[in-house]
Amino acid sequence: MTETLISDTTLVANAFFLDIDGKPLTMLTGVSGLESGVEVTEVVQTSAQGKMIAIRTLGAKQKTNTLTLTRLAVVKSEDDGIWKWFKSTSEKGSLKDARKTGAIVIFGADGVELARWSFTGGWVSKIAFDSLDVGTGSPVKETITLETDTLVRTK
């Protein structure tokens, strides 16, 4: 009998995308902020002997998340879905229209979907370029800050 210490179910991020409204919007090179949790409520009471007793309990609401997404910068921002989405928020000021439902989707080397983090109420709050250095010859990356109302691992 062989015991397996390492299973083949380890999640390896070979490729990941940002999906918006069920459609792939952009390929990503990095993602941080994929976490789920609820607010912790601390209740402090005093006992009959005057001792303070602190109790931490589950809060009533889920924490909101900020995702940081990295990708290669695009040449034509006017044709890019992320930039169009950002401009609808920043230039038009319409946060209600800018909120989207989406997901960060992770694929294996064989193209099979391995994991999915779904969010609601997502909107782009900032896009930042990497530092530019003429001596490196490296591709330019942009970092996208995405605010969400909810974030849940659904697969």
Chimera marker file (.cmm) of the C-alpha trace (Angstrom):
<marker_set name="trace">
<marker id="1" x="0.000" y="0.000" z="0.000" r="1" g="1" b="0" radius="0.5"/>
<marker id="2" x="1.379" y="3.369" z="-1.040" r="1" g="1" b="0" radius="0.5"/>
<marker id="3" x="0.737" y="6.475" z="1.008" r="1" g="1" b="0" radius="0.5"/>
<marker id="4" x="0.520" y="9.712" z="-0.882" r="1" g="1" b="0" radius="0.5"/>
<marker id="5" x="1.864" y="12.709" z="0.974" r="1" g="1" b="0" radius="0.5"/>
<marker id="6" x="1.438" y="15.145" z="-1.901" r="1" g="1" b="0" radius="0.5"/>
<marker id="7" x="-1.764" y="14.994" z="-3.870" r="1" g="1" b="0" radius="0.5"/>
<marker id="8" x="-2.319" y="16.136" z="-7.424" r="1" g="1" b="0" radius="0.5"/>
<marker id="9" x="-4.934" y="18.621" z="-6.247" r="1" g="1" b="0" radius="0.5"/>
<marker id="10" x="-2.468" y="21.439" z="-5.622" r="1" g="1" b="0" radius="0.5"/>
<marker id="11" x="-3.629" y="24.674" z="-7.209" r="1" g="1" b="0" radius="0.5"/>
<marker id="12" x="-1.064" y="26.089" z="-9.642" r="1" g="1" b="0" radius="0.5"/>
<marker id="13" x="-1.823" y="29.441" z="-11.253" r="1" g="1" b="0" radius="0.5"/>
<marker id="14" x="-0.712" y="29.040" z="-14.861" r="1" g="1" b="0" radius="0.5"/>
<marker id="15" x="-3.090" y="31.618" z="-16.293" r="1" g="1" b="0" radius="0.5"/>
<marker id="16" x="-5.737" y="33.809" z="-14.773" r="1" g="1" b="0" radius="0.5"/>
<marker id="17" x="-8.257" y="36.235" z="-16.149" r="1" g="1" b="0" radius="0.5"/>
<marker id="18" x="-10.673" y="38.908" z="-15.025" r="1" g="1" b="0" radius="0.5"/>
<marker id="19" x="-14.210" y="38.001" z="-16.127" r="1" g="1" b="0" radius="0.5"/>
<marker id="20" x="-16.892" y="40.702" z="-16.118" r="1" g="1" b="0" radius="0.5"/>
<marker id="21" x="-20.554" y="39.808" z="-16.520" r="1" g="1" b="0" radius="0.5"/>
<marker id="22" x="-19.570" y="36.261" z="-17.567" r="1" g="1" b="0" radius="0.5"/>
<marker id="23" x="-17.077" y="37.281" z="-20.273" r="1" g="1" b="0" radius="0.5"/>
<marker id="24" x="-13.259" y="37.394" z="-20.123" r="1" g="1" b="0" radius="0.5"/>
<marker id="25" x="-12.165" y="41.048" z="-20.013" r="1" g="1" b="0" radius="0.5"/>
<marker id="26" x="-8.385" y="40.797" z="-19.619" r="1" g="1" b="0" radius="0.5"/>
<marker id="27" x="-5.549" y="38.395" z="-18.869" r="1" g="1" b="0" radius="0.5"/>
<marker id="28" x="-3.721" y="39.115" z="-15.627" r="1" g="1" b="0" radius="0.5"/>
<marker id="29" x="-0.103" y="38.647" z="-14.575" r="1" g="1" b="0" radius="0.5"/>
<marker id="30" x="-0.749" y="39.033" z="-10.851" r="1" g="1" b="0" radius="0.5"/>
<marker id="31" x="-3.572" y="39.235" z="-8.313" r="1" g="1" b="0" radius="0.5"/>
<marker id="32" x="-3.542" y="40.026" z="-4.608" r="1" g="1" b="0" radius="0.5"/>
<marker id="33" x="-6.361" y="40.497" z="-2.104" r="1" g="1" b="0" radius="0.5"/>
<marker id="34" x="-8.186" y="37.220" z="-2.758" r="1" g="1" b="0" radius="0.5"/>
<marker id="35" x="-9.537" y="36.713" z="0.724" r="1" g="1" b="0" radius="0.5"/>
<marker id="36" x="-12.911" y="36.133" z="2.286" r="1" g="1" b="0" radius="0.5"/>
<marker id="37" x="-14.025" y="36.955" z="5.790" r="1" g="1" b="0" radius="0.5"/>
<marker id="38" x="-16.594" y="38.523" z="8.064" r="1" g="1" b="0" radius="0.5"/>
<marker id="39" x="-16.331" y="41.429" z="10.449" r="1" g="1" b="0" radius="0.5"/>
<marker id="40" x="-15.417" y="40.431" z="13.996" r="1" g="1" b="0" radius="0.5"/>
<marker id="41" x="-17.445" y="42.125" z="16.710" r="1" g="1" b="0" radius="0.5"/>
<marker id="42" x="-15.938" y="42.508" z="20.146" r="1" g="1" b="0" radius="0.5"/>
<marker id="43" x="-18.303" y="42.779" z="23.085" r="1" g="1" b="0" radius="0.5"/>
<marker id="44" x="-16.922" y="43.958" z="26.433" r="1" g="1" b="0" radius="0.5"/>
<marker id="45" x="-18.907" y="43.249" z="29.580" r="1" g="1" b="0" radius="0.5"/>
<marker id="46" x="-18.273" y="43.602" z="33.277" r="1" g="1" b="0" radius="0.5"/>
<marker id="47" x="-18.819" y="40.695" z="35.653" r="1" g="1" b="0" radius="0.5"/>
<marker id="48" x="-20.532" y="41.010" z="39.037" r="1" g="1" b="0" radius="0.5"/>
<marker id="49" x="-17.040" y="41.181" z="40.609" r="1" g="1" b="0" radius="0.5"/>
<marker id="50" x="-16.115" y="44.143" z="38.391" r="1" g="1" b="0" radius="0.5"/>
<marker id="51" x="-13.845" y="42.202" z="36.036" r="1" g="1" b="0" radius="0.5"/>
<marker id="52" x="-13.896" y="43.166" z="32.381" r="1" g="1" b="0" radius="0.5"/>
<marker id="53" x="-14.703" y="40.285" z="30.084" r="1" g="1" b="0" radius="0.5"/>
<marker id="54" x="-14.130" y="40.617" z="26.359" r="1" g="1" b="0" radius="0.5"/>
<marker id="55" x="-15.893" y="38.288" z="23.966" r="1" g="1" b="0" radius="0.5"/>
<marker id="56" x="-15.123" y="38.173" z="20.251" r="1" g="1" b="0" radius="0.5"/>
<marker id="57" x="-17.995" y="37.042" z="18.157" r="1" g="1" b="0" radius="0.5"/>
<marker id="58" x="-18.961" y="36.698" z="14.528" r="1" g="1" b="0" radius="0.5"/>
<marker id="59" x="-20.106" y="39.948" z="13.027" r="1" g="1" b="0" radius="0.5"/>
<marker id="60" x="-23.200" y="40.399" z="10.946" r="1" g="1" b="0" radius="0.5"/>
<marker id="61" x="-21.592" y="41.463" z="7.696" r="1" g="1" b="0" radius="0.5"/>
<marker id="62" x="-18.979" y="40.237" z="5.270" r="1" g="1" b="0" radius="0.5"/>
<marker id="63" x="-15.816" y="42.286" z="4.829" r="1" g="1" b="0" radius="0.5"/>
<marker id="64" x="-15.468" y="44.261" z="1.632" r="1" g="1" b="0" radius="0.5"/>
<marker id="65" x="-12.365" y="43.587" z="-0.424" r="1" g="1" b="0" radius="0.5"/>
<marker id="66" x="-9.881" y="45.534" z="-2.460" r="1" g="1" b="0" radius="0.5"/>
<marker id="67" x="-8.239" y="43.499" z="-5.205" r="1" g="1" b="0" radius="0.5"/>
<marker id="68" x="-4.943" y="44.515" z="-6.762" r="1" g="1" b="0" radius="0.5"/>
<marker id="69" x="-4.628" y="43.246" z="-10.332" r="1" g="1" b="0" radius="0.5"/>
<marker id="70" x="-1.492" y="43.423" z="-12.476" r="1" g="1" b="0" radius="0.5"/>
<marker id="71" x="-1.319" y="43.059" z="-16.238" r="1" g="1" b="0" radius="0.5"/>
<marker id="72" x="0.782" y="44.164" z="-19.186" r="1" g="1" b="0" radius="0.5"/>
<marker id="73" x="-0.088" y="47.744" z="-20.139" r="1" g="1" b="0" radius="0.5"/>
<marker id="74" x="-2.111" y="48.259" z="-23.299" r="1" g="1" b="0" radius="0.5"/>
<marker id="75" x="-1.099" y="50.572" z="-26.138" r="1" g="1" b="0" radius="0.5"/>
<marker id="76" x="-4.579" y="51.905" z="-26.995" r="1" g="1" b="0" radius="0.5"/>
<marker id="77" x="-6.443" y="52.713" z="-23.796" r="1" g="1" b="0" radius="0.5"/>
<marker id="78" x="-9.483" y="53.937" z="-25.753" r="1" g="1" b="0" radius="0.5"/>
<marker id="79" x="-10.065" y="50.388" z="-27.094" r="1" g="1" b="0" radius="0.5"/>
<marker id="80" x="-9.466" y="48.590" z="-23.784" r="1" g="1" b="0" radius="0.5"/>
<marker id="81" x="-12.304" y="47.306" z="-21.586" r="1" g="1" b="0" radius="0.5"/>
<marker id="82" x="-10.580" y="48.109" z="-18.276" r="1" g="1" b="0" radius="0.5"/>
<marker id="83" x="-9.824" y="51.689" z="-19.302" r="1" g="1" b="0" radius="0.5"/>
<marker id="84" x="-13.378" y="52.186" z="-20.612" r="1" g="1" b="0" radius="0.5"/>
<marker id="85" x="-14.746" y="50.839" z="-17.327" r="1" g="1" b="0" radius="0.5"/>
<marker id="86" x="-12.443" y="53.106" z="-15.282" r="1" g="1" b="0" radius="0.5"/>
<marker id="87" x="-13.357" y="56.188" z="-17.320" r="1" g="1" b="0" radius="0.5"/>
<marker id="88" x="-17.080" y="55.517" z="-16.836" r="1" g="1" b="0" radius="0.5"/>
<marker id="89" x="-16.441" y="55.847" z="-13.099" r="1" g="1" b="0" radius="0.5"/>
<marker id="90" x="-13.757" y="58.519" z="-12.882" r="1" g="1" b="0" radius="0.5"/>
<marker id="91" x="-14.864" y="60.867" z="-15.661" r="1" g="1" b="0" radius="0.5"/>
<marker id="92" x="-18.632" y="60.411" z="-15.632" r="1" g="1" b="0" radius="0.5"/>
<marker id="93" x="-18.907" y="59.960" z="-11.862" r="1" g="1" b="0" radius="0.5"/>
<marker id="94" x="-21.534" y="57.245" z="-12.240" r="1" g="1" b="0" radius="0.5"/>
<marker id="95" x="-20.596" y="54.680" z="-9.579" r="1" g="1" b="0" radius="0.5"/>
<marker id="96" x="-23.983" y="52.963" z="-9.848" r="1" g="1" b="0" radius="0.5"/>
<marker id="97" x="-23.432" y="52.246" z="-13.561" r="1" g="1" b="0" radius="0.5"/>
<marker id="98" x="-19.780" y="51.309" z="-13.003" r="1" g="1" b="0" radius="0.5"/>
<marker id="99" x="-20.493" y="48.519" z="-10.475" r="1" g="1" b="0" radius="0.5"/>
<marker id="100" x="-20.091" y="45.116" z="-12.117" r="1" g="1" b="0" radius="0.5"/>
<marker id="101" x="-20.350" y="41.445" z="-11.244" r="1" g="1" b="0" radius="0.5"/>
<marker id="102" x="-17.298" y="39.400" z="-12.125" r="1" g="1" b="0" radius="0.5"/>
<marker id="103" x="-14.665" y="36.872" z="-11.159" r="1" g="1" b="0" radius="0.5"/>
<marker id="104" x="-10.977" y="36.124" z="-11.039" r="1" g="1" b="0" radius="0.5"/>
<marker id="105" x="-10.667" y="32.796" z="-12.869" r="1" g="1" b="0" radius="0.5"/>
<marker id="106" x="-7.613" y="30.530" z="-12.596" r="1" g="1" b="0" radius="0.5"/>
<marker id="107" x="-6.814" y="28.023" z="-15.345" r="1" g="1" b="0" radius="0.5"/>
<marker id="108" x="-4.429" y="25.076" z="-15.406" r="1" g="1" b="0" radius="0.5"/>
<marker id="109" x="-1.781" y="24.481" z="-18.084" r="1" g="1" b="0" radius="0.5"/>
<marker id="110" x="-4.334" y="22.376" z="-19.981" r="1" g="1" b="0" radius="0.5"/>
<marker id="111" x="-6.835" y="25.266" z="-20.156" r="1" g="1" b="0" radius="0.5"/>
<marker id="112" x="-9.244" y="23.753" z="-17.615" r="1" g="1" b="0" radius="0.5"/>
<marker id="113" x="-10.766" y="26.128" z="-15.070" r="1" g="1" b="0" radius="0.5"/>
<marker id="114" x="-9.357" y="25.267" z="-11.635" r="1" g="1" b="0" radius="0.5"/>
<marker id="115" x="-10.669" y="27.998" z="-9.335" r="1" g="1" b="0" radius="0.5"/>
<marker id="116" x="-12.956" y="31.021" z="-9.372" r="1" g="1" b="0" radius="0.5"/>
<marker id="117" x="-13.334" y="33.949" z="-6.987" r="1" g="1" b="0" radius="0.5"/>
<marker id="118" x="-16.641" y="35.711" z="-7.731" r="1" g="1" b="0" radius="0.5"/>
<marker id="119" x="-17.401" y="39.291" z="-6.724" r="1" g="1" b="0" radius="0.5"/>
<marker id="120" x="-20.328" y="41.703" z="-6.787" r="1" g="1" b="0" radius="0.5"/>
<marker id="121" x="-20.377" y="45.496" z="-6.865" r="1" g="1" b="0" radius="0.5"/>
<marker id="122" x="-16.894" y="45.706" z="-8.388" r="1" g="1" b="0" radius="0.5"/>
<marker id="123" x="-15.515" y="48.986" z="-9.724" r="1" g="1" b="0" radius="0.5"/>
<marker id="124" x="-12.091" y="50.259" z="-10.745" r="1" g="1" b="0" radius="0.5"/>
<marker id="125" x="-10.848" y="52.922" z="-8.321" r="1" g="1" b="0" radius="0.5"/>
<marker id="126" x="-7.324" y="53.372" z="-9.700" r="1" g="1" b="0" radius="0.5"/>
<marker id="127" x="-4.953" y="52.388" z="-12.521" r="1" g="1" b="0" radius="0.5"/>
<marker id="128" x="-1.227" y="52.908" z="-11.987" r="1" g="1" b="0" radius="0.5"/>
<marker id="129" x="1.755" y="52.307" z="-14.274" r="1" g="1" b="0" radius="0.5"/>
<marker id="130" x="5.000" y="50.733" z="-13.101" r="1" g="1" b="0" radius="0.5"/>
<marker id="131" x="8.021" y="52.976" z="-12.898" r="1" g="1" b="0" radius="0.5"/>
<marker id="132" x="9.407" y="53.679" z="-16.345" r="1" g="1" b="0" radius="0.5"/>
<marker id="133" x="13.102" y="53.040" z="-16.947" r="1" g="1" b="0" radius="0.5"/>
<marker id="134" x="14.569" y="53.337" z="-20.435" r="1" g="1" b="0" radius="0.5"/>
<marker id="135" x="17.536" y="51.159" z="-19.462" r="1" g="1" b="0" radius="0.5"/>
<marker id="136" x="15.566" y="47.994" z="-18.690" r="1" g="1" b="0" radius="0.5"/>
<marker id="137" x="13.700" y="47.357" z="-21.929" r="1" g="1" b="0" radius="0.5"/>
<marker id="138" x="11.051" y="45.546" z="-19.873" r="1" g="1" b="0" radius="0.5"/>
<marker id="139" x="7.352" y="45.451" z="-20.756" r="1" g="1" b="0" radius="0.5"/>
<marker id="140" x="5.351" y="48.083" z="-18.903" r="1" g="1" b="0" radius="0.5"/>
<marker id="141" x="2.822" y="46.787" z="-16.401" r="1" g="1" b="0" radius="0.5"/>
<marker id="142" x="-0.213" y="48.488" z="-14.975" r="1" g="1" b="0" radius="0.5"/>
<marker id="143" x="-1.737" y="47.877" z="-11.584" r="1" g="1" b="0" radius="0.5"/>
<marker id="144" x="-5.514" y="48.054" z="-11.318" r="1" g="1" b="0" radius="0.5"/>
<marker id="145" x="-7.226" y="48.602" z="-7.974" r="1" g="1" b="0" radius="0.5"/>
<marker id="146" x="-10.654" y="46.968" z="-7.919" r="1" g="1" b="0" radius="0.5"/>
<marker id="147" x="-13.093" y="47.628" z="-5.076" r="1" g="1" b="0" radius="0.5"/>
<marker id="148" x="-15.745" y="44.963" z="-4.408" r="1" g="1" b="0" radius="0.5"/>
<marker id="149" x="-18.818" y="44.635" z="-2.206" r="1" g="1" b="0" radius="0.5"/>
<marker id="150" x="-18.537" y="40.852" z="-1.839" r="1" g="1" b="0" radius="0.5"/>
<marker id="151" x="-15.872" y="38.313" z="-2.767" r="1" g="1" b="0" radius="0.5"/>
<marker id="152" x="-16.410" y="34.567" z="-2.454" r="1" g="1" b="0" radius="0.5"/>
<marker id="153" x="-14.484" y="31.559" z="-3.723" r="1" g="1" b="0" radius="0.5"/>
<marker id="154" x="-17.109" y="29.738" z="-5.797" r="1" g="1" b="0" radius="0.5"/>
<marker id="155" x="-14.907" y="27.008" z="-7.242" r="1" g="1" b="0" radius="0.5"/>
<link id1="1" id2="2" r="1" g="1" b="0" radius="0.2"/>
<link id1="2" id2="3" r="1" g="1" b="0" radius="0.2"/>
<link id1="3" id2="4" r="1" g="1" b="0" radius="0.2"/>
<link id1="4" id2="5" r="1" g="1" b="0" radius="0.2"/>
<link id1="5" id2="6" r="1" g="1" b="0" radius="0.2"/>
<link id1="6" id2="7" r="1" g="1" b="0" radius="0.2"/>
<link id1="7" id2="8" r="1" g="1" b="0" radius="0.2"/>
<link id1="8" id2="9" r="1" g="1" b="0" radius="0.2"/>
<link id1="9" id2="10" r="1" g="1" b="0" radius="0.2"/>
<link id1="10" id2="11" r="1" g="1" b="0" radius="0.2"/>
<link id1="11" id2="12" r="1" g="1" b="0" radius="0.2"/>
<link id1="12" id2="13" r="1" g="1" b="0" radius="0.2"/>
<link id1="13" id2="14" r="1" g="1" b="0" radius="0.2"/>
<link id1="14" id2="15" r="1" g="1" b="0" radius="0.2"/>
<link id1="15" id2="16" r="1" g="1" b="0" radius="0.2"/>
<link id1="16" id2="17" r="1" g="1" b="0" radius="0.2"/>
<link id1="17" id2="18" r="1" g="1" b="0" radius="0.2"/>
<link id1="18" id2="19" r="1" g="1" b="0" radius="0.2"/>
<link id1="19" id2="20" r="1" g="1" b="0" radius="0.2"/>
<link id1="20" id2="21" r="1" g="1" b="0" radius="0.2"/>
<link id1="21" id2="22" r="1" g="1" b="0" radius="0.2"/>
<link id1="22" id2="23" r="1" g="1" b="0" radius="0.2"/>
<link id1="23" id2="24" r="1" g="1" b="0" radius="0.2"/>
<link id1="24" id2="25" r="1" g="1" b="0" radius="0.2"/>
<link id1="25" id2="26" r="1" g="1" b="0" radius="0.2"/>
<link id1="26" id2="27" r="1" g="1" b="0" radius="0.2"/>
<link id1="27" id2="28" r="1" g="1" b="0" radius="0.2"/>
<link id1="28" id2="29" r="1" g="1" b="0" radius="0.2"/>
<link id1="29" id2="30" r="1" g="1" b="0" radius="0.2"/>
<link id1="30" id2="31" r="1" g="1" b="0" radius="0.2"/>
<link id1="31" id2="32" r="1" g="1" b="0" radius="0.2"/>
<link id1="32" id2="33" r="1" g="1" b="0" radius="0.2"/>
<link id1="33" id2="34" r="1" g="1" b="0" radius="0.2"/>
<link id1="34" id2="35" r="1" g="1" b="0" radius="0.2"/>
<link id1="35" id2="36" r="1" g="1" b="0" radius="0.2"/>
<link id1="36" id2="37" r="1" g="1" b="0" radius="0.2"/>
<link id1="37" id2="38" r="1" g="1" b="0" radius="0.2"/>
<link id1="38" id2="39" r="1" g="1" b="0" radius="0.2"/>
<link id1="39" id2="40" r="1" g="1" b="0" radius="0.2"/>
<link id1="40" id2="41" r="1" g="1" b="0" radius="0.2"/>
<link id1="41" id2="42" r="1" g="1" b="0" radius="0.2"/>
<link id1="42" id2="43" r="1" g="1" b="0" radius="0.2"/>
<link id1="43" id2="44" r="1" g="1" b="0" radius="0.2"/>
<link id1="44" id2="45" r="1" g="1" b="0" radius="0.2"/>
<link id1="45" id2="46" r="1" g="1" b="0" radius="0.2"/>
<link id1="46" id2="47" r="1" g="1" b="0" radius="0.2"/>
<link id1="47" id2="48" r="1" g="1" b="0" radius="0.2"/>
<link id1="48" id2="49" r="1" g="1" b="0" radius="0.2"/>
<link id1="49" id2="50" r="1" g="1" b="0" radius="0.2"/>
<link id1="50" id2="51" r="1" g="1" b="0" radius="0.2"/>
<link id1="51" id2="52" r="1" g="1" b="0" radius="0.2"/>
<link id1="52" id2="53" r="1" g="1" b="0" radius="0.2"/>
<link id1="53" id2="54" r="1" g="1" b="0" radius="0.2"/>
<link id1="54" id2="55" r="1" g="1" b="0" radius="0.2"/>
<link id1="55" id2="56" r="1" g="1" b="0" radius="0.2"/>
<link id1="56" id2="57" r="1" g="1" b="0" radius="0.2"/>
<link id1="57" id2="58" r="1" g="1" b="0" radius="0.2"/>
<link id1="58" id2="59" r="1" g="1" b="0" radius="0.2"/>
<link id1="59" id2="60" r="1" g="1" b="0" radius="0.2"/>
<link id1="60" id2="61" r="1" g="1" b="0" radius="0.2"/>
<link id1="61" id2="62" r="1" g="1" b="0" radius="0.2"/>
<link id1="62" id2="63" r="1" g="1" b="0" radius="0.2"/>
<link id1="63" id2="64" r="1" g="1" b="0" radius="0.2"/>
<link id1="64" id2="65" r="1" g="1" b="0" radius="0.2"/>
<link id1="65" id2="66" r="1" g="1" b="0" radius="0.2"/>
<link id1="66" id2="67" r="1" g="1" b="0" radius="0.2"/>
<link id1="67" id2="68" r="1" g="1" b="0" radius="0.2"/>
<link id1="68" id2="69" r="1" g="1" b="0" radius="0.2"/>
<link id1="69" id2="70" r="1" g="1" b="0" radius="0.2"/>
<link id1="70" id2="71" r="1" g="1" b="0" radius="0.2"/>
<link id1="71" id2="72" r="1" g="1" b="0" radius="0.2"/>
<link id1="72" id2="73" r="1" g="1" b="0" radius="0.2"/>
<link id1="73" id2="74" r="1" g="1" b="0" radius="0.2"/>
<link id1="74" id2="75" r="1" g="1" b="0" radius="0.2"/>
<link id1="75" id2="76" r="1" g="1" b="0" radius="0.2"/>
<link id1="76" id2="77" r="1" g="1" b="0" radius="0.2"/>
<link id1="77" id2="78" r="1" g="1" b="0" radius="0.2"/>
<link id1="78" id2="79" r="1" g="1" b="0" radius="0.2"/>
<link id1="79" id2="80" r="1" g="1" b="0" radius="0.2"/>
<link id1="80" id2="81" r="1" g="1" b="0" radius="0.2"/>
<link id1="81" id2="82" r="1" g="1" b="0" radius="0.2"/>
<link id1="82" id2="83" r="1" g="1" b="0" radius="0.2"/>
<link id1="83" id2="84" r="1" g="1" b="0" radius="0.2"/>
<link id1="84" id2="85" r="1" g="1" b="0" radius="0.2"/>
<link id1="85" id2="86" r="1" g="1" b="0" radius="0.2"/>
<link id1="86" id2="87" r="1" g="1" b="0" radius="0.2"/>
<link id1="87" id2="88" r="1" g="1" b="0" radius="0.2"/>
<link id1="88" id2="89" r="1" g="1" b="0" radius="0.2"/>
<link id1="89" id2="90" r="1" g="1" b="0" radius="0.2"/>
<link id1="90" id2="91" r="1" g="1" b="0" radius="0.2"/>
<link id1="91" id2="92" r="1" g="1" b="0" radius="0.2"/>
<link id1="92" id2="93" r="1" g="1" b="0" radius="0.2"/>
<link id1="93" id2="94" r="1" g="1" b="0" radius="0.2"/>
<link id1="94" id2="95" r="1" g="1" b="0" radius="0.2"/>
<link id1="95" id2="96" r="1" g="1" b="0" radius="0.2"/>
<link id1="96" id2="97" r="1" g="1" b="0" radius="0.2"/>
<link id1="97" id2="98" r="1" g="1" b="0" radius="0.2"/>
<link id1="98" id2="99" r="1" g="1" b="0" radius="0.2"/>
<link id1="99" id2="100" r="1" g="1" b="0" radius="0.2"/>
<link id1="100" id2="101" r="1" g="1" b="0" radius="0.2"/>
<link id1="101" id2="102" r="1" g="1" b="0" radius="0.2"/>
<link id1="102" id2="103" r="1" g="1" b="0" radius="0.2"/>
<link id1="103" id2="104" r="1" g="1" b="0" radius="0.2"/>
<link id1="104" id2="105" r="1" g="1" b="0" radius="0.2"/>
<link id1="105" id2="106" r="1" g="1" b="0" radius="0.2"/>
<link id1="106" id2="107" r="1" g="1" b="0" radius="0.2"/>
<link id1="107" id2="108" r="1" g="1" b="0" radius="0.2"/>
<link id1="108" id2="109" r="1" g="1" b="0" radius="0.2"/>
<link id1="109" id2="110" r="1" g="1" b="0" radius="0.2"/>
<link id1="110" id2="111" r="1" g="1" b="0" radius="0.2"/>
<link id1="111" id2="112" r="1" g="1" b="0" radius="0.2"/>
<link id1="112" id2="113" r="1" g="1" b="0" radius="0.2"/>
<link id1="113" id2="114" r="1" g="1" b="0" radius="0.2"/>
<link id1="114" id2="115" r="1" g="1" b="0" radius="0.2"/>
<link id1="115" id2="116" r="1" g="1" b="0" radius="0.2"/>
<link id1="116" id2="117" r="1" g="1" b="0" radius="0.2"/>
<link id1="117" id2="118" r="1" g="1" b="0" radius="0.2"/>
<link id1="118" id2="119" r="1" g="1" b="0" radius="0.2"/>
<link id1="119" id2="120" r="1" g="1" b="0" radius="0.2"/>
<link id1="120" id2="121" r="1" g="1" b="0" radius="0.2"/>
<link id1="121" id2="122" r="1" g="1" b="0" radius="0.2"/>
<link id1="122" id2="123" r="1" g="1" b="0" radius="0.2"/>
<link id1="123" id2="124" r="1" g="1" b="0" radius="0.2"/>
<link id1="124" id2="125" r="1" g="1" b="0" radius="0.2"/>
<link id1="125" id2="126" r="1" g="1" b="0" radius="0.2"/>
<link id1="126" id2="127" r="1" g="1" b="0" radius="0.2"/>
<link id1="127" id2="128" r="1" g="1" b="0" radius="0.2"/>
<link id1="128" id2="129" r="1" g="1" b="0" radius="0.2"/>
<link id1="129" id2="130" r="1" g="1" b="0" radius="0.2"/>
<link id1="130" id2="131" r="1" g="1" b="0" radius="0.2"/>
<link id1="131" id2="132" r="1" g="1" b="0" radius="0.2"/>
<link id1="132" id2="133" r="1" g="1" b="0" radius="0.2"/>
<link id1="133" id2="134" r="1" g="1" b="0" radius="0.2"/>
<link id1="134" id2="135" r="1" g="1" b="0" radius="0.2"/>
<link id1="135" id2="136" r="1" g="1" b="0" radius="0.2"/>
<link id1="136" id2="137" r="1" g="1" b="0" radius="0.2"/>
<link id1="137" id2="138" r="1" g="1" b="0" radius="0.2"/>
<link id1="138" id2="139" r="1" g="1" b="0" radius="0.2"/>
<link id1="139" id2="140" r="1" g="1" b="0" radius="0.2"/>
<link id1="140" id2="141" r="1" g="1" b="0" radius="0.2"/>
<link id1="141" id2="142" r="1" g="1" b="0" radius="0.2"/>
<link id1="142" id2="143" r="1" g="1" b="0" radius="0.2"/>
<link id1="143" id2="144" r="1" g="1" b="0" radius="0.2"/>
<link id1="144" id2="145" r="1" g="1" b="0" radius="0.2"/>
<link id1="145" id2="146" r="1" g="1" b="0" radius="0.2"/>
<link id1="146" id2="147" r="1" g="1" b="0" radius="0.2"/>
<link id1="147" id2="148" r="1" g="1" b="0" radius="0.2"/>
<link id1="148" id2="149" r="1" g="1" b="0" radius="0.2"/>
<link id1="149" id2="150" r="1" g="1" b="0" radius="0.2"/>
<link id1="150" id2="151" r="1" g="1" b="0" radius="0.2"/>
<link id1="151" id2="152" r="1" g="1" b="0" radius="0.2"/>
<link id1="152" id2="153" r="1" g="1" b="0" radius="0.2"/>
<link id1="153" id2="154" r="1" g="1" b="0" radius="0.2"/>
<link id1="154" id2="155" r="1" g="1" b="0" radius="0.2"/>
</marker_set>
